[in-house]
Amino acid sequence: MALPVLNDTPKYTMKLPSTGKTIKYRPYLVKEEKILLMANETKDPNQMMNAIGDTIEACTSNKVKSNDLTTFDLEYIFLKIRSKSVGEEVKLNMPCESCEERTETSINLDEVVCPVDKPQTIIEIDDKVSVELKWPSYADITASEDVSDTAINLLISCIRAVISDDERIDIQDEPREQIINFLESMTSSQFQKLSEFVSNVPSVKHDIVFDCEHCGHHNTIEVKGMQSFF
C-alpha cells in the first residue's frame, strides 16, 4: 500500500488585490520550503523571485500563473501563503525614528493589506503624444545590480503603448533600444509624469506601532514591499 500524500489540497481562499478574483491556496510544504531556503542562500534576486513564483503556482494547484500576476498580487499571495505555512506572527527589529536604536516588535501577516486605487493609465506627454501605462507584472521585472537599470526596466515594463495622432504603437513590438531612446528624448517634467505612475504602483504595506525600548519614543512606521516583512 502506498503512503498517503498529505496537505496537497488548497483549503484557504483570498481575493487578488488587482481584480478582486477569489483564488484557493494551501500552505507551502517541506519540499517548497527547501527550494525557498536554497534560493535565499544564493542571495540572487532572480533565483529568489523564481522560487516564490514556483511556490505560488504549486500552492494554487497551478490555477495561478506567476508570470501573469502583477508585482503586488505576487507579494500579497506569497505573504498569505507564508502566514498559513509558518505562522501569522513575524518578529522585526525596527529602528526608532528618534534615536535610531532598534526595538523588537511583531506583526500579524494576516493584517497586512494591499490597497489598490484605479490609476490614470493614459498620460499626456504633449499635445501630440500620449503614453498608455499598465501595472508591471512579475514577468516584466528583471533584477539588476545597477539601480538605474532596475528603475528603467520597471518603467519600461509599465508602458503598454505610445499614442500619437491616430496611431497606436504597442511597446511589446518595439526594440528595447528604441524605447530607451524615446524615454531619453523627453524633458525632465515629461519623464516625471511616467515616473509618478511607477512610484504609485500598489504594494503590500502595514503600519507598525511601537514604543522604543531605549528612549521611549512612540513610533508609527509604514513598511512596504514583501521584503520588509522578513
Backbone torsions as a table, in degrees:
resi	resn	phi	psi	omega
1	MET	NA	133.0	-178.3
2	ALA	-74.6	145.2	176.0
3	LEU	-67.6	146.6	-178.5
4	PRO	-73.1	152.3	171.8
5	VAL	-97.4	124.1	-173.0
6	LEU	-97.9	152.8	166.4
7	ASN	53.5	35.3	-175.3
8	ASP	-103.7	9.6	-177.7
9	THR	-115.0	129.8	178.0
10	PRO	-57.6	136.3	-179.9
11	LYS	-138.0	1.1	176.3
12	TYR	-117.3	160.5	176.9
13	THR	-130.2	154.5	174.1
14	MET	-151.4	163.3	176.0
15	LYS	-107.5	133.3	178.1
16	LEU	-68.2	131.2	-179.6
17	PRO	-58.5	-36.4	-173.1
18	SER	-74.2	-32.2	-172.8
19	THR	-124.6	-18.5	-174.2
20	GLY	80.3	1.4	179.5
21	LYS	-67.1	137.9	179.0
22	THR	-87.8	130.9	176.1
23	ILE	-124.6	156.4	177.4
24	LYS	-104.7	147.1	-179.9
25	TYR	-152.2	163.5	175.1
26	ARG	-124.0	165.9	173.4
27	PRO	-65.1	156.4	172.8
28	TYR	-77.8	149.9	-174.1
29	LEU	-102.2	178.5	-178.4
30	VAL	-55.8	-39.7	-178.0
31	LYS	-64.3	-38.0	178.1
32	GLU	-75.7	-36.1	179.5
33	GLU	-63.1	-37.2	177.8
34	LYS	-61.8	-41.5	179.6
35	ILE	-65.4	-42.1	178.5
36	LEU	-62.3	-43.3	-179.6
37	LEU	-66.3	-41.3	178.8
38	MET	-64.0	-40.9	178.8
39	ALA	-66.1	-39.2	179.8
40	ASN	-64.1	-36.2	-179.2
41	GLU	-66.2	-25.2	180.0
42	THR	-73.9	-20.1	-175.9
43	LYS	60.6	18.7	179.4
44	ASP	-96.5	113.7	-177.5
45	PRO	-57.2	-37.1	-179.7
46	ASN	-64.5	-44.6	179.4
47	GLN	-64.6	-38.7	-179.8
48	MET	-66.6	-44.2	179.7
49	MET	-65.8	-37.4	177.1
50	ASN	-64.3	-39.3	178.9
51	ALA	-65.6	-39.8	177.7
52	ILE	-64.8	-44.4	178.6
53	GLY	-60.7	-44.2	179.2
54	ASP	-64.4	-38.0	179.2
55	THR	-64.7	-42.7	178.4
56	ILE	-60.7	-44.1	179.9
57	GLU	-63.4	-42.1	-179.9
58	ALA	-65.1	-40.3	-175.1
59	CYS	-78.7	-8.4	175.2
60	THR	-113.5	19.6	179.8
61	SER	54.7	35.3	179.1
62	ASN	61.7	19.3	174.7
63	LYS	-78.3	-22.8	178.3
64	VAL	-112.1	126.9	177.6
65	LYS	-100.1	119.6	-173.0
66	SER	-60.0	-34.4	-178.7
67	ASN	-65.7	-20.2	-179.5
68	ASP	-89.9	-8.5	-176.2
69	LEU	-80.5	146.4	167.8
70	THR	-69.1	163.5	180.0
71	THR	-60.1	-38.4	-176.7
72	PHE	-79.0	-27.8	172.3
73	ASP	-62.6	-44.3	-179.6
74	LEU	-61.2	-44.6	178.0
75	GLU	-58.1	-48.9	-174.6
76	TYR	-65.2	-45.4	-179.4
77	ILE	-60.9	-44.9	-176.6
78	PHE	-66.0	-39.0	178.2
79	LEU	-62.1	-40.5	-180.0
80	LYS	-68.1	-39.9	177.1
81	ILE	-63.4	-44.7	-179.2
82	ARG	-62.0	-38.9	-177.6
83	SER	-63.0	-33.2	178.9
84	LYS	-85.6	-10.9	-176.1
85	SER	-93.5	-45.8	-174.8
86	VAL	-125.8	4.6	177.3
87	GLY	116.2	147.6	-176.9
88	GLU	-73.9	-28.1	-173.9
89	GLU	-86.1	130.9	176.5
90	VAL	-124.2	131.7	178.2
91	LYS	-95.4	133.7	179.8
92	LEU	-129.4	145.7	172.8
93	ASN	-98.6	104.9	-173.2
94	MET	-100.0	136.3	176.9
95	PRO	-76.7	140.1	177.8
96	CYS	-73.3	139.3	178.2
97	GLU	-67.0	-23.1	-176.5
98	SER	-94.8	-58.9	-174.7
99	CYS	-100.6	-10.4	178.2
100	GLU	70.8	2.5	172.5
101	GLU	-72.8	155.3	-174.7
102	ARG	-98.9	144.3	177.9
103	THR	-127.3	133.6	177.6
104	GLU	-75.9	129.1	177.0
105	THR	-138.2	171.2	-178.6
106	SER	-133.7	152.7	176.1
107	ILE	-132.6	158.0	176.2
108	ASN	-101.0	117.8	-177.7
109	LEU	-61.0	-25.5	178.7
110	ASP	-70.3	-13.5	178.6
111	GLU	-93.8	-6.0	179.0
112	VAL	-71.9	134.5	-176.9
113	VAL	-119.0	167.6	176.5
114	CYS	-139.4	80.1	-178.5
115	PRO	-68.3	138.1	-177.5
116	VAL	-128.8	118.9	173.3
117	ASP	-103.4	141.3	179.1
118	LYS	-67.7	119.7	-175.2
119	PRO	-87.3	162.4	168.9
120	GLN	-78.8	118.9	-173.0
121	THR	-99.6	-13.1	176.7
122	ILE	-107.2	113.0	-178.0
123	ILE	-108.2	122.0	179.3
124	GLU	-81.5	119.7	179.8
125	ILE	-85.7	-46.0	171.3
126	ASP	-150.4	-168.0	-175.6
127	ASP	-73.4	-2.9	-179.8
128	LYS	-119.7	-23.7	-172.6
129	VAL	-125.0	133.1	173.4
130	SER	-127.8	158.3	178.8
131	VAL	-122.2	128.9	176.2
132	GLU	-94.0	126.7	-174.7
133	LEU	-112.7	163.4	177.0
134	LYS	-147.6	161.6	173.9
135	TRP	-69.7	140.7	179.5
136	PRO	-70.6	144.9	176.1
137	SER	-98.2	164.6	176.9
138	TYR	-55.6	-39.9	-178.2
139	ALA	-66.9	-23.7	-178.0
140	ASP	-74.8	-24.6	-169.9
141	ILE	-84.6	127.3	173.2
142	THR	-123.7	127.2	-177.9
143	ALA	-77.2	147.9	178.1
144	SER	-146.6	145.0	176.6
145	GLU	-70.7	-21.6	179.0
146	ASP	-87.4	114.8	-176.4
147	VAL	-59.3	-38.5	-179.5
148	SER	-65.4	-37.4	177.0
149	ASP	-64.6	-42.2	179.4
150	THR	-61.3	-41.8	-179.0
151	ALA	-65.2	-43.8	-178.9
152	ILE	-69.7	-35.5	176.1
153	ASN	-60.7	-42.8	-179.5
154	LEU	-65.2	-42.1	179.4
155	LEU	-63.4	-45.8	179.7
156	ILE	-60.5	-38.9	-178.8
157	SER	-66.7	-18.8	179.9
158	CYS	-88.4	-10.1	-178.0
159	ILE	-89.1	121.8	177.7
160	ARG	-92.7	-42.4	-176.4
161	ALA	-160.5	159.2	173.0
162	VAL	-114.3	129.2	-174.9
163	ILE	-115.7	124.4	177.2
164	SER	-140.1	129.9	-175.7
165	ASP	51.8	-120.2	-179.9
166	ASP	-103.3	13.9	-176.1
167	GLU	-108.0	137.4	175.2
168	ARG	-122.1	117.3	-176.3
169	ILE	-106.5	114.5	177.2
170	ASP	-72.7	126.7	-176.5
171	ILE	-65.0	-32.2	-177.5
172	GLN	-63.2	-17.3	179.5
173	ASP	-92.7	-1.7	-174.1
174	GLU	-105.4	144.7	176.3
175	PRO	-62.8	145.6	-178.7
176	ARG	-57.5	-40.3	-178.2
177	GLU	-59.3	-39.6	179.8
178	GLN	-69.6	-33.9	177.7
179	ILE	-65.4	-44.0	179.1
180	ILE	-63.4	-40.8	177.6
181	ASN	-61.1	-39.5	177.6
182	PHE	-61.6	-45.9	-179.7
183	LEU	-65.9	-40.1	-178.0
184	GLU	-72.3	-14.1	178.4
185	SER	-84.5	-4.0	-179.6
186	MET	-81.1	157.5	168.8
187	THR	-78.2	167.6	-180.0
188	SER	-60.6	-39.7	-178.8
189	SER	-69.2	-36.3	176.9
190	GLN	-66.6	-44.3	179.7
191	PHE	-63.7	-35.3	-179.1
192	GLN	-63.3	-33.3	178.5
193	LYS	-59.9	-40.5	178.8
194	LEU	-74.1	-38.7	-178.9
195	SER	-62.8	-33.2	179.3
196	GLU	-64.7	-36.4	177.0
197	PHE	-62.6	-45.0	-180.0
198	VAL	-62.6	-41.5	-178.7
199	SER	-64.1	-25.3	-176.1
200	ASN	-102.3	13.1	173.9
201	VAL	-59.4	130.8	-178.4
202	PRO	-56.4	156.7	178.5
203	SER	-155.1	153.8	173.6
204	VAL	-65.7	141.7	-179.0
205	LYS	-156.4	163.9	-177.9
206	HIS	-161.9	140.9	174.7
207	ASP	-88.8	123.5	177.4
208	ILE	-101.8	122.8	-177.5
209	VAL	-113.7	125.6	179.4
210	PHE	-158.7	156.6	173.8
211	ASP	-99.9	127.7	-178.2
212	CYS	-61.8	128.2	-180.0
213	GLU	-75.5	-6.7	-179.5
214	HIS	-98.8	-46.4	-177.1
215	CYS	-119.1	-6.8	177.3
216	GLY	83.1	0.7	-178.7
217	HIS	-63.2	136.8	178.0
218	HIS	-85.9	117.7	-175.1
219	ASN	-108.1	141.4	166.5
220	THR	-131.2	107.1	-173.9
221	ILE	-121.4	127.0	176.3
222	GLU	-86.2	127.9	174.4
223	VAL	-111.7	139.2	-175.6
224	LYS	-132.1	150.6	175.4
225	GLY	86.8	142.4	-175.5
226	MET	-54.3	-40.1	-176.1
227	GLN	-64.8	-20.5	-177.5
228	SER	-72.7	-14.9	-173.9
229	PHE	-100.6	10.7	-179.8
230	PHE	-131.2	NA	NA
